[in-house]
Amino acid sequence: MSTNQVNCQNCEELLEADFEFCPHCGQKTNEELTIGVLFYNTISNYFSFDARFLKSFIPLMFRPGYLAKEFIKGKRLLYLHPAQMYLFIAVIFFFLSNIYSRELREDLDKNMQKVLANRTEKKQDQDSVVQDSIDVGEFIKPLKDNGVTIGLDDDDLKALDSLTNIKVPKKNIGTSFTFNEREMDSLIAAGASDEAIYKTMGMEEDAGFFKRKFYTQILKFYKTMGLGQIFQTFIDSIPLAMFFLLPIFAFLLKIFFYNKGRYSHHLVFSFYYFSFLFVAFSIVFGMNRIWDIPNWIDSLIVLSTFFYLLFAIIKFYRQNWFLSFIKTGVVSFLFLLIVLPFSFSILAFISFLFY
């Protein structure tokens, strides 16, 4: 054993003193800490990422299935890692979609505030009708009690009696709630406790956590008409939901291509495909922010994602066109019409509970 050995400053393994780099961890063995050294790794890693991203972007967009196939073959440093590419593109996509969603939220908030104002105005009109009927009754009653009915025949007296018997319905016509809105409005205006209002809404005293939470959110929504907040909570939750939806998509591929590799292979394919989807939808968002793109162009771009998936499956799984078309259609149908609606329904419910 050579006696001219030193310990690596990073991993503390023994190495020859004349080595420029540690054979165990790759760090330089004798390097003074300067400003250049301090920022060298950061800058070099950035440009390495940038170069690999640019080298990966063209195949991602125009060679469906190529990157996934190359990664499975072992070329894992030449192109950007599939998970890294997915995260990078997803951040850009959700940033752009968040700008668009906030504008939609503002529109929703304005519309719901109009609904709230109309409901308040309608309640005031109904209160005015009730007050008018009371005033008529109070005006007529002394006349009848004092016998001041000169010049009024029986039909006139019946008409006066009908005015005093006007009944205003308690429940608003066309309401979307099953509880008594007029009574709720009165309790809210009087500053009643939430528990009293919950009882009016029909909640039992022994209601469980989720049922009580549901009534709490209904009351909160009734007071504020916060549809925009629910929508924003829903949008903000989608990035997290995608971390569960992408593995489900990979699992569907595993079912239909069970003899075409491990689950991890299908996951790599899914990372690249979802990266393409995010790029395509980012382009749609970006173009519509600059120009008013016709709907048929947007539809064409969305339709192209299906054919991209078809060509990617043919390339990656090496199956014939007809069988690949059938499997692509079934996978797309299951994911778009069953998995996505079910997942987004759960997400919408959770967004309502916790907005």
C-alpha positions in Angstrom: 0.0 0.0 0.0 1.3 3.5 -0.9 2.1 5.7 2.0 1.6 8.9 0.0 -2.1 8.9 0.6 -4.5 11.6 2.0 -8.2 11.7 3.0 -10.7 13.2 0.7 -12.2 16.4 2.3 -15.7 15.4 1.1 -16.1 11.7 1.6 -13.0 11.1 3.8 -11.9 8.1 1.8 -8.2 7.4 1.2 -6.7 8.4 -2.1 -3.3 9.1 -3.7 -2.1 12.6 -2.9 -1.4 13.3 -6.6 -4.9 12.6 -7.6 -6.7 15.7 -9.0 -10.2 14.2 -8.3 -11.4 11.8 -5.7 -12.1 8.4 -7.3 -14.9 7.8 -4.8 -17.0 11.0 -4.9 -15.5 13.0 -7.8 -14.7 16.2 -5.8 -11.5 18.0 -6.6 -8.8 17.1 -4.1 -7.1 20.4 -3.7 -9.2 23.4 -4.3 -9.1 26.8 -2.7 -12.5 28.2 -1.8 -12.8 31.3 -3.9 -15.7 33.2 -5.4 -15.3 31.4 -8.6 -15.2 28.0 -6.9 -18.3 29.0 -4.8 -20.4 29.6 -7.8 -18.8 27.2 -10.3 -21.0 24.1 -9.4 -24.2 26.2 -9.5 -23.4 27.7 -12.9 -22.1 24.5 -14.4 -25.1 22.5 -13.1 -27.4 25.2 -14.5 -25.9 25.1 -18.0 -25.7 21.3 -17.9 -29.4 21.3 -17.2 -30.1 23.9 -19.8 -28.1 22.0 -22.5 -29.8 18.7 -21.7 -33.2 20.3 -21.7 -32.7 21.9 -25.1 -31.3 18.6 -26.4 -34.4 16.8 -25.0 -37.1 19.4 -26.0 -37.0 18.8 -29.8 -37.3 15.0 -29.5 -40.0 15.4 -26.9 -42.2 17.5 -29.2 -41.5 15.9 -32.6 -40.4 12.3 -31.9 -43.1 10.6 -29.8 -41.8 7.8 -27.6 -38.1 8.4 -28.5 -36.9 9.8 -25.2 -38.6 7.1 -23.2 -37.1 4.4 -25.4 -33.6 5.9 -25.2 -33.9 6.2 -21.4 -34.9 2.6 -21.0 -32.0 1.6 -23.2 -29.6 3.2 -20.8 -28.9 6.7 -22.2 -29.7 8.5 -19.0 -27.2 11.4 -19.0 -27.4 12.5 -22.6 -31.0 13.7 -22.1 -32.9 15.3 -19.2 -34.2 12.9 -16.6 -37.9 12.2 -17.2 -39.0 13.2 -13.7 -36.8 16.4 -13.8 -38.3 17.4 -17.2 -41.8 16.8 -15.9 -41.3 18.9 -12.8 -39.6 21.7 -14.8 -42.4 21.9 -17.5 -45.2 21.4 -14.9 -44.0 24.5 -13.0 -44.2 26.6 -16.1 -47.6 25.2 -17.1 -49.2 25.7 -13.7 -47.7 29.2 -13.5 -49.4 30.1 -16.8 -52.6 28.4 -15.9 -52.7 30.1 -12.5 -52.6 33.5 -14.2 -55.6 32.5 -16.3 -57.4 30.9 -13.4 -57.1 34.1 -11.3 -58.8 36.1 -14.0 -61.6 33.5 -14.0 -61.8 33.7 -10.2 -62.2 37.5 -10.4 -65.1 37.1 -12.9 -66.7 34.5 -10.6 -66.4 36.7 -7.6 -68.0 39.6 -9.4 -70.9 37.5 -10.6 -71.4 35.9 -7.2 -71.4 39.3 -5.5 -74.1 40.3 -8.0 -76.1 37.2 -6.9 -75.6 38.1 -3.3 -76.7 41.7 -3.9 -79.8 40.5 -5.9 -80.7 38.2 -3.1 -80.4 41.0 -0.5 -82.5 43.3 -2.7 -85.1 40.6 -3.3 -85.3 40.0 0.5 -85.9 43.7 1.1 -88.6 43.8 -1.6 -90.3 40.8 0.1 -90.1 42.5 3.5 -91.6 45.6 1.9 -94.6 43.5 0.5 -95.2 42.1 4.0 -95.0 45.5 5.6 -97.4 46.9 3.0 -99.9 44.1 3.6 -99.6 44.8 7.4 -100.2 48.6 6.8 -103.3 47.9 4.7 -104.6 45.6 7.4 -104.0 48.1 10.1 -105.7 50.8 8.0 -108.8 48.7 7.3 -109.2 47.3 10.8 -110.2 50.6 12.6 -112.7 51.3 9.8 -114.4 48.0 10.3 -114.2 48.1 14.0 -115.9 51.5 14.1 -118.5 50.6 11.5 -117.1 53.0 8.9 -118.3 51.0 5.9 -120.7 53.5 4.4 -120.8 53.2 0.7 -119.2 49.7 0.6 -121.3 46.8 -0.5 -120.6 43.1 0.4 -118.2 42.6 -2.5 -116.1 45.6 -1.5 -115.9 44.3 2.1 -114.8 40.9 0.8 -112.1 42.6 -1.2 -110.8 44.4 1.9 -110.8 41.2 3.9 -108.7 39.5 1.2 -106.1 42.2 1.5 -105.6 41.5 5.2 -105.2 37.8 4.5 -102.3 38.0 2.1 -99.7 35.4 2.9 -96.1 35.7 1.8 -94.5 32.3 1.4 -91.5 31.7 3.7 -89.4 29.9 1.2 -88.0 31.8 -1.8 -89.2 30.6 -5.2 -86.5 28.8 -7.2 -84.1 28.4 -4.3 -81.4 25.8 -4.6 -81.4 25.0 -0.9 -83.8 22.9 1.0 -83.8 25.0 4.2 -85.8 28.1 5.0 -83.8 31.0 3.5 -86.0 33.8 5.0 -85.5 32.4 8.5 -81.8 32.0 7.8 -81.5 35.6 6.6 -83.4 36.8 9.7 -81.1 34.9 12.0 -78.0 36.1 10.2 -79.2 39.7 10.3 -80.0 39.3 14.1 -76.4 38.1 14.7 -77.5 34.6 15.8 -74.9 32.0 16.5 -73.8 29.5 13.9 -75.2 26.7 16.0 -78.7 28.2 15.9 -78.4 28.6 12.1 -77.2 25.0 11.7 -80.3 23.9 13.5 -82.5 25.9 11.2 -80.7 24.3 8.2 -81.6 20.9 9.6 -78.3 19.6 11.1 -78.8 17.2 14.0 -77.1 18.0 17.3 -75.1 14.7 17.2 -73.8 15.3 13.7 -70.4 13.9 13.0 -67.2 15.8 11.9 -67.7 15.6 8.2 -71.4 16.4 8.3 -70.8 19.4 10.6 -68.0 20.5 8.3 -70.3 20.3 5.4 -73.0 22.4 7.0 -70.2 24.9 8.1 -69.1 25.3 4.5 -72.7 25.6 3.2 -73.3 28.4 5.6 -70.0 30.0 4.7 -70.9 29.8 1.0 -74.4 31.1 1.7 -73.0 34.2 3.5 -70.2 35.0 1.0 -71.1 33.3 -2.2 -67.4 32.3 -2.4 -67.5 30.3 -5.6 -64.3 32.0 -6.7 -62.5 30.9 -3.6 -63.6 27.3 -4.1 -62.5 27.5 -7.8 -59.0 28.8 -6.8 -58.6 26.1 -4.1 -59.5 23.5 -6.8 -57.0 24.9 -9.2 -54.2 25.1 -6.6 -54.8 21.5 -5.7 -54.4 20.2 -9.3 -50.6 20.0 -9.2 -50.7 17.8 -6.2 -53.5 15.7 -7.8 -51.3 15.1 -10.9 -48.7 13.3 -8.8 -51.4 10.7 -8.2 -53.0 10.7 -11.6 -49.7 10.2 -13.5 -49.0 6.8 -11.7 -52.6 5.8 -12.4 -52.0 6.5 -16.1 -48.8 4.4 -16.0 -50.8 1.6 -14.3 -53.3 1.6 -17.1 -50.4 1.2 -19.5 -49.1 -1.6 -17.5 -52.4 -3.4 -17.7 -52.7 -3.1 -21.5 -49.0 -3.7 -22.1 -48.3 -6.1 -19.2 -45.6 -8.0 -21.1 -43.7 -4.9 -22.3 -41.5 -4.2 -19.3 -41.7 -3.3 -15.6 -44.0 -0.7 -14.2 -41.1 1.7 -13.9 -40.8 1.6 -17.7 -44.4 2.7 -18.1 -43.8 5.4 -15.5 -40.9 6.8 -17.6 -43.2 6.8 -20.7 -45.9 8.6 -18.7 -43.4 11.3 -17.4 -42.5 12.2 -20.9 -46.0 12.1 -22.2 -47.4 14.3 -19.5 -44.4 16.7 -20.1 -45.6 16.9 -23.7 -49.2 17.6 -22.6 -48.0 20.4 -20.4 -46.0 21.9 -23.2 -48.9 21.7 -25.6 -51.4 23.3 -23.1 -48.8 25.9 -22.2 -48.6 26.9 -25.8 -52.4 27.1 -26.0 -52.5 29.3 -22.9 -49.7 31.5 -24.1 -51.1 32.0 -27.6 -54.5 32.9 -26.2 -53.0 35.4 -23.9 -51.4 37.2 -27.0 -54.0 36.6 -29.7 -57.6 35.4 -29.7 -57.0 32.0 -31.2 -60.0 30.4 -33.0 -61.6 27.6 -31.1 -61.0 25.1 -33.9 -57.2 25.7 -33.5 -57.4 25.0 -29.8 -59.4 21.8 -30.5 -56.9 20.7 -33.1 -54.0 21.1 -30.6 -56.0 19.1 -28.0 -56.8 16.4 -30.6 -53.1 16.2 -31.6 -52.3 14.9 -28.1 -54.2 11.7 -28.8 -52.3 11.1 -32.0 -49.0 11.9 -30.3 -49.9 9.2 -27.7 -50.7 6.8 -30.5 -47.3 7.4 -32.3 -45.5 7.3 -28.9 -47.0 3.9 -28.1 -46.2 2.5 -31.5 -42.6 3.6 -31.1 -42.1 2.7 -27.5 -44.0 -0.6 -27.3 -43.3 -1.8 -30.9 -46.8 -2.9 -31.7 -48.7 -2.7 -35.0 -50.9 0.3 -35.9 -54.3 -1.3 -35.4 -53.6 -2.9 -32.0 -51.9 0.3 -30.8 -54.9 2.4 -32.0 -57.3 0.2 -30.1 -55.3 0.2 -26.9 -54.6 4.0 -27.1 -58.3 4.6 -27.5 -59.3 2.4 -24.6 -56.6 3.9 -22.3 -57.6 7.4 -23.3 -61.3 6.6 -22.7 -60.7 5.1 -19.3 -58.4 8.0 -18.2 -60.4 10.9 -19.6 -63.9 9.8 -19.0 -63.6 7.7 -15.8 -60.4 8.4 -13.9 -60.2 12.2 -14.5 -63.9 13.0 -13.8 -63.9 10.8 -10.7 -60.7 12.3 -9.4 -61.8 15.9 -10.1 -65.1 15.3 -8.4 -63.3 14.2 -5.3 -61.0 17.2 -5.6 -63.9 19.6 -6.1 -65.6 18.2 -2.9 -62.4 18.5 -0.9 -61.9 22.1 -2.3 -65.4 22.9 -1.0 -64.7 21.5 2.4 -61.4 23.3 2.9 -61.6 26.5 0.9 
